[in-house]
Amino acid sequence: MDAVLDDLARNWALYAAIPFVAALIGYVTKRVAIEMMFRPLEFVGIKGTWIGWQGVVPRHGGRMAAIATDLLTANLLDLKEVFARIDPDRITREIEQPLLRAVDDIARDVLAEYHPRMWEMLPAMAQELVIKQVQASTPRLVRQFVDDLRENLDEVLDVKHMTVQNLTRDRALLVRLIRETSRPEMAFIARSGIYFGFVLGVIQSIVWALTKEPLIMPIFGASIGFFTDWLAIKLIFVPREPIRLFHRFTLQGKFQRRRAEVARQYGELIAHDVLTVPNLMESILRGPRSDRLMAMIQRLVASAVDEQSGATRPFVRVTIGEARLAELKRAAAQRAMRRLPDTVRHAEGYLTEAMDVANMVEKRMLQLTPIEYEGLLRPAFRQDEWKLIVVGGIIGGIVGELQVLLMLH
């Protein structure tokens, strides 16, 4: 025992440094584990082999996007309720001028192409009268279009396809969605490495003083990296429900404890980056069900053309023929669909405000069970969690061996 005390007296600085080095090991291994979750976005290494690395989240982006989408569509979002908030009269006012211009262009182009002689024979004033008559019917068409869209939303919009496509097409978006939501948890993991590492370092210094066994340092280093990685990840999620300790302290997983903040942040991210008006329009117009929207628009346009022709409908049919009239209706519908994105763009601010996706996601997230809520972040860790923990152990072991070399030489 005297020899141990003499050694401590002579090398007190080295022994005092061991817990701090252990704390550094804990912190570094956590930081490496965190970065390995999200970076790099693309595989770096020898392709076709296991030598290399790609961030856990981007590598399993498709699966994670599907899980996030299932949670979103099953528990957090009701698109029919979202679209029910849209006021047809308000949207008509928002897009009035671009809509009138679009109707003017479409009517002139279609009539000039499919009934050129009759159109050219009309005086300019008569042509303007025809255009004004068509324009006068557009507010009713907009209301009817919005009503049809609400009633047949599932037929024209595949929200799962849209969400998964957006998240997998832009890996950086998926990484940002998870990383921004879990930033405090990532900071907690890194800080926990310091605390746990320091405590284990104190034990490590005592064992080294008693044994002088060179294997102690790498074994403790690996243990610090391995154990603190595992424990930090666990403490993010468990306990799921708050547990009172000694009537003074409350123990609960950090992610569970932050639910209100996460709900607000996640809702904003979904509203601003995923379920945006441009993304919804892109999916409706070019998604797997866009043909059904085209059929809906064709029905509306055909009905409008028949209504505008009124009493002259038999004359119109005779002069241009049934087949030509059907082509005219299809051409008008196709032009209307092409002009739709640019027209709706003028109402983007109103639509974003009216749909209020962020608020709906936030409120519904607060109603999730702890296990359902955990599913928001847990898949990001679960897939390759063991690899992150093992890497932490390896790095800790290497640093521990460097400690041995420093202390013996």
N, C-alpha and C positions, 0 to 999 in steps of 0.2 A: 504493500500500500504506500509505503514511503517513496518507493521508486516512481509510482504513478504520480504522486503529489509533486515530486521533484521535476518530473517531465512536464507536468502542467505549468509549474512555475517558470521553467526555461522556455517553453513554447506556447505560452498563454495566448499570444497573438494568433498563432495558427489554429488553436482550438476555438478561440473566439470567432474566427473567420468561418469555421465549418458551417454553423447554422445559417450564416448569411449566404454562403455559396449554395447551400441546399435550397434556400429561399429563391435564389436566382435560377437554380435548376427547375424548381417548380414553376416559376413564372415563364421561363423560356419554353419549356415543354408545352405549356398551355397555349402560349402565343403561336407556336408552330402548329399545334393541333387545330387551333381556330383558323389559321390561314389555309391549312390543308383542306378544311371543309369547303372553302369558297374559291380557292385559287390553285392552279391556273384554270382559266375558263376552258382552254383546249388542252389535250393531252400533250405533255412534254416528256420525251424519252424516246426509246426505241419502239417504233410502231410494230404491232404484231407480237410483242412480247409483254411480259409483266414488268419490265424494267422502265420505270417512269411513273408519272403521277398526273392525275387530273382531279381538280377539286371534287369533293364528294357530291355537292349540290349540282354543279353543272354536269357531272358524269351521269347522274341518275335524274337528270332534269325531266325527262318524259314521265317517269314514275311519280316523281314529286309533284309535277304539275297536275297529273291526273288525281293524286290524293287531295291536293289543294282545291282542285275544281270540284271534286265530289263533296268536300266539306262546304264549299261555297254554295253550290247549287242545291244541296240537300238541306242545309241548316241555316244558311246566312242570307240567302237572296231569293226573292220571289219576283221574277221578271214581270209577271202579269200585274202584280201590285205596283211595280215600278212604272210600267207603261200606263197604268190606269191614272197616274198622277198628271199625265200630259193633257193639257187643255187644248182641244183642237182649234178653238177660236183664237187663243193666244198664239199658238204656233202659226196660224194663218196670218195674224198681224205681223209676227216677227219676220216671216218670209215673203211678205206681200209684194215688194218691189221685184226681187229676183224671180218670184213665181210668175208675176205678170209678164216679165221679159221672156221667161222660158216659154210660157204659153204662146206669146206673140211669135217667137221664132219657130216653135214646133208647128203651129197652125199654118203659118205662111209656107214653110218648107214642104209640109205634107200636101197641102192643097196645090201648090205649084208643081209638085212631082206627080201626084196621082189624078189631078183634075185640072191640068194646065190651061186648056182652052176656056173652060168656064171661069177660072180664076182670073185669067188675063182679060177676059171680056168685061169683068166688073170694073166700074170706075173706082178710083182710089178711095172715095168716100164710102162706097159700098163695101170695099175690102176692109176698111177700118171698122165699119159697123159689124161685119162678121166677126172680126177679131175681138171687138169689145163684148160681143154677145158670148163668145167662148170664154173670155176672161171673167165675165160676170158669174159664170157657173163654177169657177175654180174653188171658192171657199167651201161650197157644198161638197165638192170632190175631195178636198183635203180632209174635211170632217169624216166623210165616208171611208177614206183611206185609213185614217187613224183608228176608226172603229173596227174596220176589217182586220187591221194589224193586231189590235188587242185580242180580238176573238180568235185569230188564227196564229198567234205568236209562236206556238210550239211547232207549227208547220213551216214557218219561214225562217226561224232562227234556231240554230243549234248552239246554245250557249256553252256547252261542254267543249265542243269542237273549237269554238272561238277562243275560249280561255286557254285550253291546252296549247293550241297553235301559237298564241301570242307569247306564252311563257316558254315554250320550247324553241321558238324561232329566235327569241332574244334571251340568251342565257344570262346576260348581265341583268336583265329585268328580274328573272327568277332569283338570282343571287341577291339583288338589292331588296326584293320583297322579304326574303327570309332574314337577311343580315340586318336590315333596318329595324325589323320587328323584334329581333333578338339581341340588339346591340348591348343593352345593360346586362343580359345574361352572359354574353361573350366577355364583357369586362369583369363580371363576377368570377368566371372561370379563371381568367388570368390572375386576378387578385388572390383567389383561393390558393393558387399555386404558391404564392409567397407565404401565406400563413401556415398552410399545411407543411410546406417545405421547411420552414424555420423550426417548427416543432419537431419534425423528424430529424432535422439537422442537429438539434440539441441531443437527442438520443444517439445519433450517429457519432457525435464527438465523445460522448461518454463511453460508448462501446469501443471506439478506436483507442481511447486512453487506456482501457483495461486490457485490450487484446493485441494491439499493434498489427492486426491481421490485414495485409494488403487487399484482400478480397472484400473487406468490409465496405470500403468506399464505393466501388462500382455496384455492389449489391444494394447498398442503401440508395445510391443514385438512381438505379433502375427502379427500385421500389417506390422512391419518391415520385418519379415521373409516371410510373404505372398507376399507383394508388391514387395520387392526387387527380390525375385525369379522370379516372373512373368515378371517384367521389364527387368531383365538381360537376360532372354531367348528371349524376344522380340527384344532387341537391338542387338542380334547376327545376326538376319536375316533382320531386317528392319531399315531404308529404304533400299529397294533393289537397287535403283539407287542413286548415290551421290546427295546430296542437299547442295547448297551453302547457308551459313548463314552469313549475314552482310558483304558479299564479302571477308570474311577472313577465315571462318571455313567451313569444309566439313563434313557433317553428312551422314554416310552410315553404314549399318549393318557390324559388324566386319568380319563375315564369307564371305560376299560379297566382302569386301575390300581386303581380302587376297586371292582372286581367283588364282592368278599366283602361289603363294607359295603352296596352297592346290593342284592345278593341278599337279605340279611337284612331291609333296610328295605322292599323291594318285596314280599317275602313277607308281612310284617306288614300292609302296606297292603291287599293283596289279601284277606287273611284277615279283617281288621277292617272293611273298607268295601265289598267287592265280593262275595266268596263267603261271605257270612254265612249262618247258619241261617235267619233270617227271609227273606232274599232267595231262598234255595233253596226254602223252603216256598212263597213267593209264586209262584215260577216253576213249581213242580210242580203247585200247586193252580189257578193262573190263567193259566199259560202256554199256548202253542199246542198242547201235547200233554196238557193237563189231562183231556181226555175219555178218554184211555187210562188215566189213574190212576183215574178214576171207574169205568171198566169193571173194573179190577183189584179195587177195593174192593167193587163189586157182586158179583163172583164169590166173594170171601171171605165177605161177609155172607150171601149165598144159601147157601153151604156151611154156615155156622154155624147159620143158621135151620133148615135140614134136619136138621142133627145134633142140635139142641136138641129138635126135635119128636119125634125118635126113633121109638118104636113107635106114637106117636099121629099120625104123619104122614098116614096115610090119613084118619083122622077129621078132622084139621085141613083137609085138602084138600076134604073133603065139606062141612064146616060153613061155610067162607068162600069156597071156590071157587078154581080155579087162577089166574084172572085177578087176583082180590083178593089172593091169596098173593104173586103176582109184584109187585103194587103195594106190598105190605108190605115186601118185600125191597128194592125200589128206594128206598122212603121211608127205611128204616133206613140204607141206604148213603149217601143224600144227607145225612141228619142226621149221620152219622159223619164225612163229609168236611167238613161245616161246623164240627164241633167239633175237627177235627184240629189247626188252627193253635194254638188256645188250649191244647190238651192237650200238644202238642210243646214249647210255650214253656217248660214246666217242666223240660224236659231240655236246654234250650239250652246251658247251661254245660257239661254232659257232652259233648254233640255237638260243640261247638267244640273242646274238648280232645281228643276221640277222633279227629276228622277231621284235626286238626293240619295244616291247609292251609298255614300259614306255613312250616313246616319243609320240607314237600314242595317248595314253590315255591323256597325258598332252595337246597336241595340240587341241584335240577335246573338252576337257573340257573347254578350253578357249573360244570355240565357242558356248557354251551353253547359252540359255537365262537365266536371273537371276532366274526365277522360276524353270527351269530345274536343274540349278546348286544347288539351295537350297534343292532340293530333295535328294541330296547326304547325307545331315546331318539331315534335318528336321524330317524324320520319327523316328529317335532315340529319339526325344523329344516328338513328338505329341501323341504317344500311351498312356503313363501314365504321361503326363506333369502335369495334375491337382493333381495327387497324390504327386508328388515332391513338388509342391507349397504348398499343404495343410500340408505336413510334415514340411516344412519350417516354416509355421505359427504356428504349434503346438510347435515346439522347441522354437521359439521366445517367445510364450506365457509363456512357462515354465521358461525360463530365466528371463522374465519380472517379474514373481511372485517371483522368488528368489531375484530380486532387491528390491521388496517391503519389504520382510522379513528383508533384510539387512538394509534398510533405517528406518524402524520402530522399529527395535530392536537393 
